[in-house]
Amino acid sequence: MSLPTNFEDLIAEANVLNLYEKLIIQLNKDLLLANIDLEFDEETLPTSLKLVLQETVFHLIQNRFSDYLNLLYQVDVSELKIRSFDGNDTLKLSEDVTFLILQREWQKVWYRDKYN
């Protein structure tokens, strides 16, 4: 599996394989397990999904850092990838981390669909 390298490719691939709804379900599941008070409707538009998740990640980084770390752990985002980002620009960091979260969730959904 080659992972999508940007948000648009990820959403396009999810739509082609009819897995966008499952991506949202998986994201909601991990947000719940990480005790993050956020749930997306399965009809949420991709742009809204990205913006709301990015705002949430930004808020967590700024105000609830331990919850942010818990979310990364729950989603199973690569620590090496997170460390490679510049932490000085929180807005850019939240955008990059949001994509990594969605990319990892996509990976889970894709593998489950392919091998189940």
Buried (B, 14 or more C-beta within 10 A) or exposed (E): EEEBEEBEEBBBBBEEBEBBBBBBBBBBBBBEEBEBEBEBEEEBEBEEBBEBBBEBBBBBBEEBEEBBBBBBEBBEBEEEBBEEBEEEEEEEBBBBBBBBBBBBBBBBBBEEEEEE
